[in-house]
Amino acid sequence: MSPEMLEHKEFNGGIHMRRTLTLFSTLIFAMAAFSGFAKADSPTQPKDWTFLVYLNGNNNLDSFGAMNINQMEKVGSTAKVNVIVQWASLETRTVKRLLIKKDNDPKKVTSPVIQDLGSVDMGDWHSLVDFVKWGAEKYPAKQYFVDVWNHGSGWHAKQGAGGILKPMDISWDDLSGNHMTTKQLALALTESSKIIGHKVDLYGSDACLMAMVEVANEMKDSVNVFAGSQETEPGAGWPYDAFLTHWNALPNASPQEVAKALSAEYAKSYQGTSDKVTFSAFDLNFLDPLTQSIREFSNSFSSLNASAISQVLKAAQASQNFTNSDYVDFVDFLKNVKSANVSALSSDKLTKMGDAAKNFIIASNNVGFPNAHGMSIWIPTEKYQYSEYSDLYSQMAFEQTTHWGDVLKTLLK
């Protein structure tokens, strides 16, 4: 969800006691009752999944937070899936941890508050790690899905006061003024994978513009499957009720299957509306062949003559882009380059990149974007765009692996 969607969001506006007790146990029970908080469930056996929703409503998306939790409550936690939310609200200025339980009230959040944390900086990546640690301890599972709910802006920064670039890639907290950069998000997921003892099975951004190869590459060693949107998301975000229903109907659901269900239900929920949306998922186990093929392409690109470079630039300019015009659909770009029949460019390299992308992108659904194929990549087509972000881009793991920045520099020289 991004600033470009705020006008749209505002328009649509629219959580057995034994008969005899010892004195000690009586006191403990009384203290628990007095605290006003529910006791966390402590399952003896891990469930199949724990769904950890890091819902940062410390901004102008706050009202959509309660709406999405009410959607979750239509299904609630089940025998298969724990649904756990860390909910920050700008209105209440508190952060609470909820165990989502099914109810019949679509307008009121009724799920029990397991912890009231008071004030928490939801823009600090350490807070996300703390939530995952707590969630894994209280609600153990065989597999984990981490969802970061908030604004998003893809891999790169926003222009701050005085022309200073201010990284604010995801999880904007208006109370603290803090945000997570792509690299900080990756650090959080690295620590989370250590906590649960294996890679995070599925990570998703309920936020705008995050379905980028640059973002996914940062978490390739800590996440198995990545899900997100190439385009901005409407304020309503994911259809949590439809998604949870679909998820629970899947027998022995794998991360790939859960991601595919989310992608399909997201697009389906906006069919017949005025919103144009995209959603996709990547299997990060297939990232290395993709980055290797892109590096091979990059290594040969500087040898192209001026005419060939011009043809590739025109192909990029004609390719599907999104709210940030330098966020370009990778597969559509390849298709346009192939159509240009650049004689000096190896068709084998283009085919290899396309095949690798096809294996990497395991789901791609959209409404209103026929040329969107699921994965964005940074392709500025104006010199000022490249100059603005090139230093920051050089720090990205994707650039260091693929030398994609060399392609961009050659295109715009």
C-alpha positions in Angstrom: 0.0 0.0 0.0 1.6 3.3 -1.0 1.0 7.0 -0.9 -0.2 7.0 -4.4 -3.3 5.0 -3.3 -4.3 7.2 -0.4 -7.0 9.2 -2.2 -8.4 5.9 -3.4 -8.3 4.4 0.1 -10.1 7.4 1.7 -12.8 7.2 -1.0 -13.4 3.5 -0.3 -12.8 3.9 3.6 -13.6 1.3 4.4 -10.7 -7.4 17.1 -11.8 -27.2 34.4 -10.7 -26.2 37.2 -10.2 -29.0 39.8 -12.6 -28.9 42.7 -9.8 -28.3 45.2 -7.0 -25.8 44.6 -4.0 -25.1 46.6 -3.6 -21.5 47.9 -0.7 -20.9 45.5 -2.7 -22.0 42.4 -5.7 -20.0 43.6 -3.5 -16.9 43.7 -2.0 -17.5 40.3 -5.5 -18.0 38.8 -6.7 -14.8 40.4 -3.8 -12.8 39.1 -4.4 -14.2 35.5 -8.1 -13.2 35.7 -7.3 -9.8 37.1 -4.8 -9.1 34.3 -7.7 -9.0 31.8 -5.8 -10.9 29.1 -6.5 -14.3 27.7 -4.2 -17.2 28.3 -2.3 -18.3 25.2 -3.2 -21.7 23.8 -0.4 -24.2 24.4 -0.9 -27.0 21.9 0.9 -30.2 22.9 1.4 -31.0 19.2 2.5 -28.4 16.6 -0.1 -27.5 14.1 0.6 -27.7 10.4 1.0 -23.9 10.1 1.3 -20.7 12.1 0.3 -17.6 10.2 2.0 -14.6 11.8 0.5 -11.2 10.7 2.6 -8.2 11.5 -0.1 -5.6 11.1 1.3 -2.1 11.3 -1.6 0.3 11.5 0.5 3.2 12.8 -0.4 5.2 9.8 -3.3 6.3 7.6 -4.2 2.6 6.8 -5.3 2.1 10.4 -9.0 1.6 9.6 -8.2 -1.2 7.2 -6.5 -3.1 10.0 -9.7 -3.8 11.9 -11.4 -4.6 8.7 -8.8 -7.2 7.8 -8.9 -8.7 11.3 -12.7 -9.0 11.1 -12.2 -10.9 7.8 -9.8 -13.3 9.6 -12.4 -13.8 12.3 -14.8 -15.2 9.7 -12.6 -18.3 9.7 -10.4 -18.0 12.7 -7.7 -20.3 13.8 -8.4 -23.9 13.0 -7.0 -27.4 13.6 -4.6 -26.8 10.8 -3.6 -23.1 11.1 -2.9 -20.8 14.0 -3.7 -17.2 13.0 -1.7 -14.8 15.2 -1.7 -11.0 14.8 0.5 -8.3 16.2 -1.8 -5.3 15.8 -0.6 -1.7 16.0 -3.4 0.9 15.8 -2.8 4.6 15.3 -6.2 5.3 17.0 -5.5 3.4 20.2 -1.7 4.0 20.1 -1.2 0.5 21.5 0.2 -2.8 20.1 -1.6 -6.0 21.0 -1.1 -9.6 20.2 -4.2 -11.5 19.2 -5.1 -15.2 18.8 -7.7 -15.0 16.0 -10.8 -16.9 16.8 -13.9 -17.3 14.7 -16.9 -15.1 15.5 -20.1 -13.9 13.9 -19.6 -10.1 14.3 -18.3 -8.5 11.1 -17.8 -5.1 12.6 -16.1 -5.8 16.0 -12.8 -7.5 16.7 -13.5 -10.0 19.4 -10.5 -12.3 19.3 -8.7 -12.6 22.7 -5.8 -10.3 23.5 -2.9 -12.5 24.5 -0.5 -9.6 25.2 -0.9 -5.8 25.4 2.6 -4.5 24.6 1.8 -0.8 24.9 4.0 1.3 22.6 6.1 -0.6 20.1 8.1 0.8 17.1 6.6 -1.3 14.3 9.1 0.3 11.9 12.0 -1.4 13.7 12.9 -4.8 12.2 13.8 -6.1 15.7 10.1 -5.8 16.6 9.2 -8.2 13.8 11.9 -10.7 15.0 10.5 -10.4 18.6 7.0 -11.2 17.2 8.1 -14.2 15.3 10.1 -15.5 18.4 7.0 -15.1 20.6 4.7 -16.6 18.0 6.9 -19.7 17.4 7.2 -20.3 21.2 3.5 -19.9 22.0 2.0 -21.4 18.8 4.5 -23.9 17.4 4.0 -25.3 13.9 5.6 -27.4 11.3 5.6 -24.4 8.9 5.4 -20.6 9.2 4.0 -17.9 7.1 5.1 -14.3 8.0 3.0 -11.5 6.6 4.1 -7.8 6.8 1.0 -5.6 6.5 1.6 -1.9 5.8 2.7 0.6 3.1 5.4 -0.5 0.7 7.5 1.0 -2.0 9.6 -1.8 -3.5 13.3 -1.9 -3.2 14.2 1.8 -3.4 14.0 4.9 -1.3 11.9 8.0 -1.3 13.1 11.5 -1.7 13.4 13.2 1.7 13.9 16.8 2.7 16.8 18.6 1.0 16.9 15.9 -1.7 18.2 13.3 0.8 17.2 9.7 0.0 15.3 8.2 2.9 14.9 4.4 2.7 11.3 3.6 3.6 10.7 0.4 1.7 8.1 -1.2 4.0 6.4 -1.0 7.4 6.1 2.7 7.9 5.4 3.8 11.5 4.2 7.3 11.7 4.5 7.5 15.5 8.2 6.6 15.5 9.0 8.0 12.0 10.8 4.7 11.4 10.6 2.2 8.5 12.2 -1.0 7.4 14.6 -1.0 4.5 14.7 -4.0 2.2 18.0 -5.1 3.8 16.5 -4.7 7.4 13.5 -6.8 6.3 16.0 -9.5 5.1 17.8 -9.3 8.5 14.5 -9.9 10.3 13.8 -12.9 8.2 17.3 -14.3 8.7 16.9 -14.0 12.4 13.4 -15.5 12.2 14.7 -18.5 10.3 17.2 -19.1 13.0 14.5 -19.0 15.6 12.2 -21.5 13.9 15.2 -23.7 12.9 14.7 -23.7 9.2 13.9 -21.2 6.4 10.7 -19.2 6.8 8.3 -21.4 4.7 6.4 -18.4 3.2 6.9 -14.7 3.4 4.3 -12.2 2.0 4.0 -8.4 1.8 0.5 -7.1 2.2 1.9 -3.9 0.9 2.5 -2.2 -2.4 5.1 -2.8 -5.1 7.1 -5.5 -3.3 7.1 -8.3 -5.9 10.6 -7.5 -7.2 13.5 -9.7 -7.9 15.7 -7.3 -5.9 13.6 -7.6 -2.8 13.3 -11.4 -3.1 17.0 -11.8 -3.6 17.8 -10.2 -0.2 16.0 -13.1 1.6 16.9 -16.0 -0.6 18.9 -17.7 2.2 16.1 -17.4 4.8 12.8 -17.8 2.9 11.5 -20.6 0.7 8.5 -18.9 -1.0 7.9 -15.2 -1.5 4.6 -13.5 -2.3 3.7 -9.9 -3.1 2.3 -7.4 -5.5 4.0 -5.7 -8.5 1.5 -2.9 -8.4 0.1 -0.8 -5.6 -2.5 -2.5 -3.5 -5.9 -1.0 -2.7 -6.4 -0.1 1.0 -8.4 -3.2 1.6 -5.4 -5.3 0.8 -5.7 -9.1 1.0 -9.1 -10.9 1.2 -8.2 -12.7 4.4 -11.5 -14.6 4.8 -11.5 -16.0 1.2 -7.8 -16.8 1.5 -8.0 -18.6 4.9 -11.0 -20.6 3.6 -9.0 -21.7 0.6 -5.9 -22.4 2.6 -7.8 -24.6 5.2 -9.4 -26.6 2.3 -5.9 -27.7 1.0 -4.8 -31.1 2.3 -1.2 -31.0 3.6 -0.7 -27.6 2.1 2.9 -26.8 0.9 4.2 -23.2 0.9 3.9 -23.1 -2.9 0.2 -24.2 -2.7 -0.6 -21.6 0.0 1.1 -18.9 -2.1 -0.8 -19.9 -5.2 -4.1 -19.8 -3.2 -3.3 -16.3 -1.9 -2.4 -15.0 -5.4 -5.6 -16.4 -6.9 -7.9 -15.2 -4.2 -6.4 -11.7 -4.2 -7.0 -11.2 -7.9 -10.4 -12.8 -7.7 -11.5 -10.4 -4.9 -11.0 -7.4 -7.2 -12.7 -8.7 -10.3 -15.6 -6.5 -11.2 -14.2 -3.5 -9.3 -12.5 -0.4 -10.6 -9.2 -1.6 -9.1 -6.4 -2.8 -11.3 -4.3 -5.3 -9.3 -1.5 -7.8 -9.5 -0.2 -10.6 -7.2 2.4 -13.2 -7.6 4.7 -15.7 -5.8 8.3 -16.8 -6.3 10.0 -20.1 -5.4 13.3 -18.8 -4.1 14.8 -22.3 -4.5 14.9 -21.4 -8.2 16.6 -18.0 -7.8 20.2 -19.0 -8.5 19.6 -20.1 -12.1 17.8 -16.9 -12.8 20.5 -14.7 -11.4 23.2 -16.7 -13.2 21.4 -16.2 -16.5 21.0 -12.5 -15.8 24.7 -12.2 -15.0 25.6 -13.9 -18.3 23.4 -11.4 -20.1 25.0 -8.5 -18.2 28.5 -9.6 -19.0 27.9 -9.5 -22.7 25.8 -6.3 -22.8 28.6 -3.8 -22.9 29.8 -5.2 -26.2 26.6 -4.1 -28.0 26.8 -1.3 -30.5 24.9 2.0 -30.2 22.1 0.8 -32.5 21.5 -2.4 -30.5 21.5 -0.5 -27.2 18.9 1.9 -28.6 16.7 -1.0 -29.6 16.9 -2.5 -26.1 16.1 0.9 -24.5 13.0 1.2 -26.7 11.9 -2.3 -25.7 12.3 -1.3 -22.1 10.3 1.9 -22.6 7.5 -0.2 -24.2 7.4 -2.7 -21.4 4.8 -3.0 -18.7 5.6 -0.8 -15.7 3.8 0.1 -12.6 3.2 3.0 -10.3 6.9 3.6 -10.1 7.7 3.8 -13.8 11.2 2.3 -13.2 9.6 -0.9 -11.9 9.3 -3.0 -15.1 7.8 -6.4 -15.7 10.9 -8.6 -16.4 9.1 -11.1 -18.7 7.4 -8.4 -20.7 10.8 -6.7 -21.1 12.3 -10.0 -22.4 9.4 -10.5 -24.8 9.9 -7.0 -26.3 13.6 -7.4 -26.6 13.1 -10.6 -28.5 10.5 -8.9 -30.8 13.0 -6.2 -31.6 15.3 -8.9 -33.2 18.5 -7.3 -32.0 21.0 -9.0 -34.2 23.9 -8.4 -31.9 22.1 -9.9 -28.9 22.3 -13.6 -28.2 18.8 -15.1 -28.4 20.1 -18.1 -26.3 20.7 -15.8 -23.4 17.3 -14.3 -23.7 15.7 -17.7 -23.8 17.7 -18.9 -20.8 16.6 -15.9 -18.8 13.0 -16.5 -19.8 13.1 -20.1 -18.9 14.6 -19.4 -15.5 12.0 -16.7 -14.8 9.2 -19.2 -15.7 10.5 -21.7 -13.1 11.0 -18.9 -10.5 7.6 -17.3 -10.8 5.2 -20.0 -9.5 2.0 -17.8 -9.5 0.9 -14.7 -11.3 -2.6 -13.3 -11.2 -3.9 -9.9 -12.1 -6.9 -7.7 -13.0 -6.3 -5.2 -15.7 -2.6 -5.9 -16.4 -2.4 -8.3 -19.4 1.3 -7.7 -19.7 2.1 -8.3 -16.1 3.8 -11.7 -15.5 4.6 -11.5 -11.8 8.1 -10.2 -11.3 9.4 -6.6 -11.5 13.0 -5.5 -12.0 14.5 -2.1 -11.8 14.9 -0.6 -15.3 15.0 3.2 -15.2 14.6 4.6 -18.7 15.6 8.1 -17.9 19.1 9.2 -16.8 17.8 11.1 -13.7 16.2 7.9 -12.4 19.4 6.0 -12.7 21.5 8.7 -11.1 19.1 9.1 -8.2 19.3 5.5 -7.1 22.4 4.0 -8.6 24.6 4.3 -5.4 21.9 2.6 -3.3 21.4 -0.1 -6.0 25.1 -1.0 -5.8 24.5 -2.2 -2.2 21.8 -4.6 -3.3 22.8 -8.3 -3.3 21.0 -8.7 -6.6 23.2 -6.1 -8.3 26.4 -7.6 -6.7 25.5 -11.0 -8.1 24.2 -10.1 -11.5 25.9 -6.8 -12.4 22.5 -5.7 -13.7 23.6 -2.1 -12.9 26.1 -2.4 -15.8 23.2 -3.1 -18.2 21.4 0.0 -16.9 24.4 2.2 -17.1 25.1 1.1 -20.7 21.4 1.7 -21.6 21.5 5.3 -20.4 25.0 6.4 -21.2 
